[in-house]
Amino acid sequence: MKEILLAPNFLFRYAAPCAFRDLKWSTGGVELPDACLLPSFGELEGRRLFAEVCVAWNESGLFVTVRVRGKKQLPWCRATRVEDSDGLQLWIATRETQGIHRANRFCHRMAFLPFGQGTRLDQPVATTVAIARAREHPKPIPADQFGIHSEKRIDGYLLHVWIPADALTGFDVSETTSLGFSYAVIDRELGWQTFSIAPEFPFVSDPSLWGLLELQPKTTRPAR
């Protein structure tokens, strides 16, 4: 049997549609239908899927839900150790990233933890994370600018996130049709579920390794 020296997913740049939905953030989050479910192309390499990640957009920003299943242990989350915690991390760019190996001010990295805040560590966490080796950084985003809501489930958790449009440097609803994009659902018990390539590759700091999120246009019903 020949040894595979390069993961097949490394050879491709993946894109996924992001549906337009007329939604408004509430403190209890938003429900996204199955039509908003994102693929995990890691499945093509036989990597385990344990999370359902859904994304939608409108003029107010991006909406994300994550449902993690199959856990036997409680998530390990600490607001003081975000990069070591269980939860969702997103990489988003509002400009083309192909061929760009060091992040610029249009590149964002964000982390959302289902728990880890408060005296009992039972409140969710939303924050930005610096991208290593970045040439520039986007404008600072206060943590309270995000919307976040989480729920414990017997075998995992449900996480709702809202990223307001003005938290994304360079995002213009009248012109932006796609976003550089990657995600990782990170879990000490279950491992990493990613949008495309595995964490062995440096996509956490190299925007050229991100995929694309194609923003679907708002559809209008014809007048009767």
SVG drawing of the C-alpha trace seen along z (x, -y; Angstrom):
<svg xmlns="http://www.w3.org/2000/svg" viewBox="-52 -49 57 51">
<polyline fill="none" stroke="black" stroke-width="0.4" points="0.0,0.0 1.4,-3.4 1.7,-6.0 -0.2,-9.2 2.2,-12.0 -0.2,-14.9 -3.8,-15.1 -6.2,-15.3 -8.0,-18.2 -4.9,-20.3 -5.0,-20.3 -8.4,-22.0 -10.0,-25.3 -13.5,-24.6 -16.5,-26.9 -19.9,-26.6 -23.1,-28.6 -24.3,-30.8 -28.1,-31.4 -29.8,-34.7 -32.2,-34.6 -34.5,-37.4 -33.5,-37.0 -33.0,-39.2 -30.8,-38.3 -32.5,-37.6 -31.0,-36.7 -32.1,-33.1 -30.3,-32.9 -31.9,-32.1 -33.0,-28.8 -31.3,-28.0 -32.9,-25.4 -31.1,-22.4 -30.6,-24.3 -28.0,-26.4 -25.9,-23.4 -22.2,-23.7 -20.2,-20.7 -17.1,-19.5 -14.9,-18.5 -12.7,-16.6 -15.3,-13.8 -13.6,-13.1 -10.5,-12.0 -12.5,-9.9 -12.3,-12.3 -15.1,-12.0 -18.0,-14.4 -19.5,-15.3 -20.8,-18.8 -23.5,-20.4 -22.5,-23.9 -25.1,-26.1 -24.5,-29.6 -26.8,-32.3 -26.4,-36.0 -28.3,-39.2 -27.6,-43.0 -27.1,-42.8 -24.3,-40.2 -23.7,-36.5 -25.6,-34.0 -24.0,-30.7 -25.3,-27.7 -23.3,-24.7 -24.7,-21.4 -22.1,-19.1 -23.1,-15.5 -21.4,-12.4 -19.7,-13.8 -19.5,-11.9 -17.6,-14.6 -18.5,-18.2 -16.8,-20.7 -13.6,-22.2 -13.9,-26.0 -12.0,-28.9 -12.3,-32.5 -8.7,-33.0 -7.5,-30.2 -9.6,-30.6 -7.3,-28.9 -7.1,-25.8 -10.8,-25.6 -13.6,-23.5 -15.8,-25.5 -16.0,-27.1 -13.3,-29.2 -14.0,-31.1 -11.6,-32.6 -13.2,-35.2 -11.8,-37.5 -13.7,-40.3 -11.1,-40.4 -9.6,-37.8 -7.1,-35.6 -5.8,-33.4 -2.0,-33.7 -1.9,-35.7 0.1,-33.8 0.1,-36.5 -3.2,-38.0 -4.0,-41.7 -6.6,-44.0 -9.4,-42.3 -8.7,-38.9 -10.5,-38.0 -10.2,-35.1 -12.9,-34.7 -13.6,-32.2 -17.0,-31.3 -17.1,-29.0 -20.3,-27.5 -19.2,-28.0 -16.2,-29.4 -17.3,-32.8 -18.7,-33.8 -18.2,-32.6 -19.5,-29.2 -17.9,-29.1 -21.3,-28.5 -21.7,-31.5 -20.7,-31.6 -17.6,-33.4 -17.3,-35.5 -13.9,-37.1 -11.4,-37.8 -8.1,-36.1 -4.9,-37.5 -3.7,-35.7 -0.1,-34.8 2.3,-36.4 -0.3,-38.9 1.0,-42.0 -2.0,-44.0 -4.9,-43.5 -8.6,-44.4 -10.2,-47.0 -10.8,-45.9 -14.2,-44.4 -15.6,-44.6 -16.8,-41.2 -20.3,-42.6 -20.8,-43.5 -21.3,-39.8 -24.5,-37.9 -24.0,-34.5 -26.2,-32.0 -25.5,-28.4 -27.5,-25.4 -26.2,-22.3 -27.4,-19.0 -27.0,-15.5 -24.4,-14.6 -22.9,-18.0 -24.1,-21.5 -25.9,-23.9 -24.3,-27.3 -25.8,-30.3 -23.7,-33.2 -24.3,-36.5 -21.4,-38.4 -22.6,-42.0 -21.7,-43.3 -19.8,-46.3 -17.5,-43.8 -16.1,-42.7 -13.5,-45.2 -14.2,-45.8 -17.6,-44.1 -20.0,-46.0 -23.5,-44.5 -23.9,-46.2 -20.7,-44.8 -19.5,-41.7 -20.5,-38.5 -18.1,-36.1 -15.9,-35.8 -12.7,-34.0 -13.8,-31.4 -12.8,-28.5 -14.0,-27.0 -12.9,-24.5 -15.0,-23.0 -12.5,-22.0 -13.0,-19.4 -10.6,-17.8 -12.6,-14.6 -13.7,-14.4 -10.9,-16.2 -11.1,-18.8 -13.8,-19.1 -12.8,-21.6 -14.2,-23.1 -11.5,-21.6 -7.9,-20.7 -6.8,-19.2 -5.0,-21.2 -1.7,-19.6 -1.7,-22.3 -1.2,-26.0 -4.6,-27.3 -5.0,-29.0 -2.4,-31.6 -2.3,-31.3 -5.3,-32.8 -4.4,-31.2 -5.5,-27.9 -9.0,-29.2 -12.0,-28.4 -14.9,-30.5 -18.3,-31.3 -20.5,-32.4 -23.2,-34.8 -26.4,-33.9 -28.5,-36.9 -31.7,-37.9 -34.6,-36.5 -37.9,-38.3 -41.2,-36.8 -42.8,-38.1 -45.8,-40.4 -49.1,-38.8"/>
</svg>
